Amino acid sequence: MTRTTSEQMTRQALGAHLAWWGLRHIESDAAYFAWQREVFTPQELAILHQHIEAKRLATDGPTAEIAFYDLAAQPRSVPALYSQRYEYYLQVGSRVARHLNAAPSVLDVGCGIGLLTTFYAQQCPDCAVIGIDRSPASIALARKRAQELGLGNVRFECLDVDQQLPAGRFDLIIATHMLLQSEQDQGLPSDDWRTFHRSADVQAQQRFEQRTGVGVRLDRLLDGLAREGRMLVFEKTRQLARRITFQRALAARGLRLLEPPEPVRYCAMEDVTDDGPFYVLGVVPRLETPAWNESPEPDDAPLFDLAALRSAQAQDDQPLYENHESSAQQAWMALCDKQVLEEATREEPDGRQWHVERGRAEGFTYLYCANTFDQRQLVLIEPARAAVLETYYQEITRDIQSSEMGRA
């Protein structure tokens, strides 16, 4: 059986498993929210949204998060709430399943209601699987579902990884969307707005690990990892400023890549999510593993061909060239004899910077924006429409100054 065929069968099995749980693949936001309105009363939806907002603000530590997941774990609620992550479960569950067979003992950290944990136990009946989560209601439902499925090789414990792990060491530890839950934390800024490079600032790295909790969690998992064990890690770290700090936290603890990281793209209803990367890690000698990469990912921005742009004609008042990806910096640097008409640069007390400039180069009028959290934008138009970029420049500088005043 080829790997492709095996993966197709795994995805089919996972799809059937999700259907057993009552999950559906939802194509549109309208269809999903219509389903929610069928399941929940307006009062229940209001309470649900209150819990979601409290979890997002997280002003009382894990209390609000536990309360939300306890609420979401009510059996009647599960299909309508968890289906919004249907594609996530397919993408992550099928990747994890590739690595189960060689692991006699498996720990799934932050397992929630056991939706994927029970699938892992089904796929590998010779594995001893443990799922842990700090939501009591989630663990209660996971135990109930495992019993209904007749699974004797999985058990669930209500534990908080910030406090403890089950006794023993595990050949495979799975940690997906639970190590780095501080989605609002942007990570570590680059050295300045002209570069994507980040110096080895030990104190800044420590502050990141402390405020996000990722340092404590990684230390805890390493304590529970068998000598030649592996970790499967999947977090929201596609933003370079978060990816670099996360990778440095992994590397500082001796964790190395056993396979090249795998970026993952999936749909959440109508929204496309760039997530991950998916890491396969182990504590092994550095020379045996792929190197950590701190460069921006290759992007699919339009080719920057000045000769083609000179002969091109804008359509429907669109720019001749517009790039919002990291490669916009290379295109901006390739512009010769730039005449800067106006520019603004701001540095905050913590070292974060942003820069925006408007000018002329190569027979075009251009606008370029950059900041130390890796955002780049380059727009080129014909000189006859220069007023468009002048207005755009004023809007950007005004918006940035307003946001800075709001943070002050």
C-alpha positions as CSV (number, residue, x, y, z in Angstrom):
1,M,0.0,0.0,0.0
2,T,1.4,3.4,-1.0
3,R,1.6,6.2,1.5
4,T,-0.9,8.2,-0.5
5,T,-3.4,5.4,-0.4
6,S,-2.8,4.9,3.3
7,E,-3.4,8.6,4.0
8,Q,-6.6,8.6,1.9
9,M,-7.9,5.7,3.9
10,T,-7.0,7.4,7.2
11,R,-8.8,10.5,6.1
12,Q,-11.9,8.5,5.2
13,A,-11.8,6.7,8.5
14,L,-11.4,10.1,10.3
15,G,-14.3,11.5,8.3
16,A,-16.5,8.6,9.4
17,H,-15.3,9.1,13.0
18,L,-16.2,12.8,13.0
19,A,-19.7,11.9,11.6
20,W,-20.1,9.4,14.5
21,W,-19.6,12.4,16.8
22,G,-22.2,14.3,14.9
23,L,-19.8,16.8,13.2
24,R,-20.6,18.0,9.7
25,H,-18.5,19.7,7.0
26,I,-20.0,23.2,6.7
27,E,-19.4,25.2,3.6
28,S,-20.6,28.7,4.5
29,D,-20.9,30.9,7.5
30,A,-24.6,31.4,6.9
31,A,-25.3,27.7,7.0
32,Y,-23.3,27.3,10.2
33,F,-24.9,30.1,12.1
34,A,-28.3,29.0,10.8
35,W,-27.6,25.6,12.4
36,Q,-26.6,27.2,15.6
37,R,-29.9,29.0,15.8
38,E,-31.7,25.7,15.3
39,V,-29.8,24.1,18.2
40,F,-29.6,27.0,20.7
41,T,-32.1,29.5,22.0
42,P,-31.3,33.2,21.8
43,Q,-30.6,33.2,25.5
44,E,-28.2,30.2,25.2
45,L,-26.4,31.9,22.3
46,A,-26.0,35.0,24.4
47,I,-24.5,33.0,27.3
48,L,-22.2,31.2,24.9
49,H,-20.9,34.5,23.4
50,Q,-20.3,35.8,26.9
51,H,-18.1,32.8,27.7
52,I,-16.3,33.2,24.3
53,E,-15.5,36.8,25.1
54,A,-14.4,36.0,28.7
55,K,-12.1,33.3,27.3
56,R,-10.6,35.7,24.8
57,L,-9.9,38.3,27.5
58,A,-8.5,35.7,29.9
59,T,-8.3,38.1,32.8
60,D,-8.7,35.4,35.4
61,G,-6.2,32.9,34.3
62,P,-7.6,29.5,33.1
63,T,-11.0,29.9,34.9
64,A,-12.8,31.5,31.9
65,E,-11.3,29.0,29.5
66,I,-12.4,26.0,31.6
67,A,-15.9,27.5,32.0
68,F,-16.2,27.8,28.2
69,Y,-15.1,24.3,27.5
70,D,-17.3,22.9,30.2
71,L,-20.2,24.6,28.6
72,A,-19.2,23.5,25.1
73,A,-18.9,19.8,26.3
74,Q,-22.6,19.4,26.8
75,P,-23.6,16.5,24.4
76,R,-26.3,18.5,22.7
77,S,-23.9,21.4,22.0
78,V,-21.0,19.4,20.6
79,P,-22.0,18.9,16.9
80,A,-23.0,22.6,16.3
81,L,-20.0,24.0,18.2
82,Y,-17.2,21.7,17.1
83,S,-18.2,21.4,13.4
84,Q,-16.6,24.9,12.8
85,R,-13.2,23.1,13.3
86,Y,-14.1,20.2,11.0
87,E,-11.2,20.8,8.5
88,Y,-8.8,21.4,11.4
89,Y,-9.6,17.9,12.8
90,L,-9.2,16.3,9.4
91,Q,-5.8,18.0,8.7
92,V,-4.3,17.5,12.2
93,G,-5.8,14.1,13.0
94,S,-4.6,12.6,9.7
95,R,-1.0,13.9,10.2
96,V,-0.8,12.6,13.8
97,A,-2.1,9.2,12.7
98,R,1.0,8.7,10.6
99,H,3.1,8.5,13.7
100,L,1.1,6.3,16.0
101,N,2.2,2.7,15.1
102,A,5.7,2.9,16.5
103,A,4.5,4.4,19.9
104,P,3.5,1.9,22.6
105,S,2.5,4.8,24.9
106,V,0.8,8.0,23.7
107,L,-0.1,11.1,25.7
108,D,-2.6,13.6,24.1
109,V,-2.3,16.9,26.0
110,G,-5.2,19.3,25.9
111,C,-7.4,16.5,24.5
112,G,-10.7,18.4,25.1
113,I,-13.7,16.1,24.6
114,G,-11.5,13.3,23.2
115,L,-12.7,13.8,19.7
116,L,-9.3,13.0,18.1
117,T,-7.9,11.0,21.0
118,T,-10.6,8.4,20.5
119,F,-9.7,8.2,16.8
120,Y,-6.0,7.7,17.7
121,A,-7.0,4.8,20.0
122,Q,-9.1,3.3,17.3
123,Q,-6.4,3.5,14.7
124,C,-3.7,2.0,16.9
125,P,-5.4,-0.6,19.2
126,D,-1.9,-1.8,20.5
127,C,-1.1,1.7,21.8
128,A,-1.9,2.7,25.4
129,V,-3.4,6.2,25.0
130,I,-4.0,8.8,27.7
131,G,-5.8,12.1,27.1
132,I,-5.6,14.9,29.6
133,D,-7.5,18.2,29.8
134,R,-8.3,20.7,32.6
135,S,-12.0,20.9,31.7
136,P,-13.9,18.4,33.9
137,A,-17.0,18.3,31.7
138,S,-14.8,17.6,28.6
139,I,-13.1,14.7,30.3
140,A,-16.5,13.3,31.5
141,L,-17.8,13.4,27.9
142,A,-14.5,11.9,26.6
143,R,-14.9,8.9,29.0
144,K,-18.5,8.4,28.0
145,R,-17.7,8.4,24.3
146,A,-14.7,6.1,24.7
147,Q,-17.0,3.6,26.5
148,E,-19.6,3.9,23.7
149,L,-16.9,3.1,21.2
150,G,-15.7,0.1,23.2
151,L,-12.2,1.4,23.5
152,G,-10.2,-0.4,26.1
153,N,-6.8,1.1,25.3
154,V,-7.6,4.8,26.1
155,R,-8.2,6.6,29.4
156,F,-8.8,10.2,30.2
157,E,-7.7,12.2,33.2
158,C,-8.6,15.8,34.3
159,L,-5.2,17.3,34.7
160,D,-3.7,20.8,33.9
161,V,-0.4,20.5,32.1
162,D,0.7,23.7,33.8
163,Q,0.6,21.8,37.1
164,Q,1.3,18.1,36.3
165,L,1.3,15.2,33.9
166,P,0.2,11.6,34.4
167,A,2.9,9.4,36.0
168,G,5.4,7.8,33.7
169,R,7.1,8.6,30.5
170,F,5.6,8.5,27.0
171,D,6.9,7.4,23.6
172,L,4.7,9.9,21.8
173,I,3.4,13.2,23.1
174,I,0.8,15.1,21.1
175,A,0.3,18.8,21.7
176,T,-1.9,20.6,19.2
177,H,-3.3,24.1,19.8
178,M,-2.5,24.1,23.5
179,L,1.1,25.1,24.1
180,L,0.9,28.7,22.8
181,Q,-2.7,29.8,23.3
182,S,-2.0,33.5,23.6
183,E,-3.1,34.4,20.1
184,Q,-2.9,38.1,20.8
185,D,0.8,37.9,21.6
186,Q,2.7,38.9,18.5
187,G,6.0,37.5,19.5
188,L,9.4,39.1,19.2
189,P,9.9,42.1,16.8
190,S,12.7,42.1,14.3
191,D,15.8,44.2,14.9
192,D,14.3,47.1,12.8
193,W,11.7,47.6,10.0
194,R,14.3,47.0,7.3
195,T,15.0,43.3,8.2
196,F,13.3,40.1,9.2
197,H,16.3,39.2,11.4
198,R,16.0,38.9,15.2
199,S,19.0,39.0,17.5
200,A,19.4,36.4,20.2
201,D,17.9,38.5,23.0
202,V,17.7,36.1,25.9
203,Q,15.7,38.3,28.1
204,A,13.1,39.1,25.4
205,Q,12.8,35.3,24.8
206,Q,12.3,34.6,28.4
207,R,9.6,37.3,28.7
208,F,7.8,35.7,25.7
209,E,7.9,32.2,27.3
210,Q,6.7,33.5,30.6
211,R,3.8,35.7,29.5
212,T,2.5,33.0,27.1
213,G,3.2,30.1,29.5
214,V,4.9,28.1,26.7
215,G,8.1,27.7,28.7
216,V,6.5,25.9,31.6
217,R,4.4,23.7,29.4
218,L,7.4,22.6,27.3
219,D,9.4,21.8,30.4
220,R,6.6,19.7,31.7
221,L,6.2,17.8,28.5
222,L,10.0,17.1,28.3
223,D,9.8,15.6,31.8
224,G,7.2,13.1,30.5
225,L,9.0,12.3,27.3
226,A,10.7,8.9,27.0
227,R,14.4,8.9,26.2
228,E,13.9,8.3,22.5
229,G,10.4,9.6,22.4
230,R,8.9,12.0,19.9
231,M,6.6,15.0,20.2
232,L,4.0,16.1,17.6
233,V,3.4,19.8,18.0
234,F,1.0,22.1,16.0
235,E,0.5,25.7,17.1
236,K,-0.7,29.0,15.7
237,T,2.8,30.1,14.7
238,R,2.7,30.9,11.0
239,Q,3.4,34.6,11.9
240,L,7.2,34.8,11.7
241,A,7.5,36.8,14.9
242,R,5.7,33.9,16.8
243,R,7.3,31.1,14.8
244,I,10.9,32.2,15.6
245,T,10.3,32.6,19.3
246,F,8.5,29.3,19.5
247,Q,11.2,27.5,17.6
248,R,13.8,29.1,19.8
249,A,11.9,27.8,22.9
250,L,12.0,24.3,21.3
251,A,15.6,24.4,20.4
252,A,16.7,25.7,23.8
253,R,15.3,22.6,25.4
254,G,17.2,20.2,23.0
255,L,14.2,19.5,20.8
256,R,15.2,18.9,17.2
257,L,13.3,18.5,14.0
258,L,13.0,14.8,12.9
259,E,11.2,15.9,9.7
260,P,10.9,19.2,7.9
261,P,8.2,21.4,9.3
262,E,4.9,21.2,7.4
263,P,2.8,24.3,7.0
264,V,-0.9,23.5,6.9
265,R,-3.8,25.4,5.2
266,Y,-7.4,24.6,5.8
267,C,-10.8,26.2,5.7
268,A,-12.9,27.2,8.6
269,M,-16.2,27.6,6.8
270,E,-15.5,30.5,4.4
271,D,-12.2,31.6,5.9
272,V,-8.8,30.1,4.8
273,T,-6.5,29.5,7.7
274,D,-2.7,29.2,7.4
275,D,-1.7,27.3,10.5
276,G,1.1,25.4,12.0
277,P,3.7,24.4,11.0
278,F,3.3,20.7,12.0
279,Y,6.5,19.7,13.9
280,V,7.8,16.2,14.5
281,L,10.4,16.6,17.3
282,G,12.8,14.6,19.4
283,V,15.8,15.1,21.6
284,V,18.6,13.9,19.2
285,P,22.0,15.1,18.1
286,R,21.8,18.3,16.1
287,L,23.7,17.0,13.1
288,E,21.1,14.3,12.4
289,T,18.2,16.7,12.0
290,P,17.0,19.4,9.6
291,A,18.1,22.9,10.5
292,W,15.7,25.4,12.1
293,N,14.7,28.1,9.6
294,E,14.1,31.7,10.7
295,S,13.4,33.1,7.3
296,P,10.0,34.2,6.0
297,E,8.1,31.5,4.1
298,P,8.2,31.6,0.3
299,D,5.1,33.4,-0.8
300,D,2.9,33.5,-4.0
301,A,3.1,37.2,-4.6
302,P,3.0,38.4,-8.2
303,L,6.3,38.4,-10.0
304,F,8.1,41.7,-9.8
305,D,9.1,42.3,-13.5
306,L,9.8,46.0,-14.2
307,A,9.9,45.5,-17.9
308,A,6.5,43.9,-18.0
309,L,5.1,46.6,-15.6
310,R,6.2,49.4,-17.9
311,S,4.2,47.9,-20.8
312,A,1.2,47.0,-18.6
313,Q,-2.0,49.0,-18.3
314,A,-4.0,49.1,-15.1
315,Q,-7.5,47.8,-15.3
316,D,-10.5,49.2,-13.3
317,D,-8.3,51.6,-11.4
318,Q,-6.2,48.8,-10.0
319,P,-2.5,49.2,-9.2
320,L,0.1,48.1,-11.7
321,Y,1.7,46.1,-8.9
322,E,0.5,45.3,-5.3
323,N,2.3,42.9,-2.9
324,H,1.3,42.4,0.7
325,E,3.7,39.5,1.3
326,S,7.3,39.4,2.7
327,S,8.7,39.5,-0.9
328,A,7.5,43.1,-1.1
329,Q,10.7,44.0,0.7
330,Q,12.8,42.5,-2.1
331,A,10.8,44.3,-4.7
332,W,11.1,47.6,-2.9
333,M,14.9,47.1,-2.6
334,A,15.0,46.4,-6.3
335,L,13.7,49.8,-7.2
336,C,16.6,52.0,-8.4
337,D,17.0,55.8,-7.9
338,K,14.2,56.1,-5.4
339,Q,13.0,59.7,-4.8
340,V,11.3,59.7,-1.5
341,L,8.5,62.4,-1.4
342,E,7.4,61.8,2.2
343,E,8.1,59.2,4.8
344,A,7.4,58.6,8.5
345,T,9.1,56.2,10.9
346,R,8.0,55.6,14.5
347,E,9.7,53.7,17.2
348,E,7.9,52.7,20.4
349,P,9.5,52.5,23.8
350,D,9.7,48.7,23.6
351,G,11.7,48.9,20.3
352,R,8.8,48.1,17.9
353,Q,8.9,50.2,14.7
354,W,6.8,51.0,11.7
355,H,7.8,52.8,8.5
356,V,5.8,54.2,5.5
357,E,7.1,56.1,2.5
358,R,5.8,57.5,-0.7
359,G,8.0,58.2,-3.7
360,R,9.0,57.9,-7.3
361,A,11.2,55.3,-8.9
362,E,11.7,53.6,-12.3
363,G,9.0,55.8,-13.8
364,F,6.4,54.8,-11.3
365,T,4.9,56.2,-8.1
366,Y,5.2,53.9,-5.2
367,L,4.1,53.4,-1.6
368,Y,5.9,51.1,0.8
369,C,5.0,50.1,4.3
370,A,7.0,47.9,6.7
371,N,7.0,47.1,10.4
372,T,9.0,45.0,12.8
373,F,6.3,42.3,13.0
374,D,7.1,41.3,9.4
375,Q,4.2,43.0,7.6
376,R,5.2,44.4,4.2
377,Q,3.3,46.2,1.4
378,L,4.4,47.7,-1.9
379,V,2.1,49.4,-4.3
380,L,3.1,50.8,-7.7
381,I,0.9,53.0,-10.0
382,E,1.3,55.3,-12.9
383,P,2.5,58.9,-12.1
384,A,-0.8,60.3,-13.5
385,R,-2.6,58.7,-10.5
386,A,-0.1,59.8,-7.9
387,A,-2.8,61.5,-5.9
388,V,-4.3,58.1,-5.1
389,L,-1.1,57.0,-3.2
390,E,-0.8,60.4,-1.5
391,T,-4.3,59.9,0.0
392,Y,-3.5,56.4,0.9
393,Y,-0.3,57.5,2.6
394,Q,-2.2,60.1,4.7
395,E,-4.8,57.4,5.7
396,I,-2.1,54.9,6.8
397,T,-0.1,57.4,8.9
398,R,-3.3,58.8,10.5
399,D,-4.5,55.3,11.4
400,I,-1.2,54.2,12.8
401,Q,-0.9,57.4,14.9
402,S,-4.4,57.0,16.1
403,S,-3.7,53.4,17.2
404,E,-0.5,54.5,19.0
405,M,-2.4,57.2,20.8
406,G,-5.1,54.6,21.9
407,R,-2.4,52.4,23.4
408,A,-0.7,55.3,25.2
